[in-house]
C-alpha cells in the first residue's frame, strides 16, 4: 500500500513562496511609488509594479494548472469550521491574485498608459481611455489590495496558529525545507 503524501509538491511549494514574495514586494512598491514626484524614476517603478502584477497573474495561473494535475495532500485533521474557513480563504486569495493584476491593467488602460510586460511585450488595452473610469478603477485596485493584505494576514496567522499552538504539521506541509509534515 503506497504511503499517503503529506507535503505539497516541490513545484507547488516553490510557486507558493515565489508568488508570496512577489505580492509582498509588489504591495510595498505600490505604496512607495505613489508618493514619488512625477518623472523617470516614478515611471520606472510603475513599470516594475505592473510587471510584478502580471507575473503574479501568470504564476497563479500556472499554480492552478499544477494543482489541477497534482492535487494537494489530504487535509490535516481539524474542525469542520476551520476546514471551511481555510477553503473560503484560499478561494478568495486565488480570486484576488487574479483580480488585482486585472484591475491594475484595466486602470492603466483607462488612464491611457499601455502595459508593456518586461518592456518587451505590449499588452492590449482592456478599456478605452476614460478619466472617470480610471478613478473608479484606481479605488477598486487599492481596495482589492488592502483586502488581499487582510486575507494574507489571516492566512499567515492561521498557519502560525497551526504550527505554534496546534502543532499539527499544517505549516510544515508548505515550508520549502521542512523534512516532515
Secondary structure, DSSP 8 states (H G I E B T S, - for coil): ------S--HHHHHHHHHHHHHHHHHHHHHHHHTTS-SSHHHHHHHHHHHHHHHHHHHHHHHHHHHHHHS------S--HHHHHHHHHHHHHHHHHHHHHHHHHHHHHHHHT---EETTTEE---SS---HHHHHHHHHHHHHHHHHHHHHHHHHHHHHHHIIIII--STGGGT-TT-S--
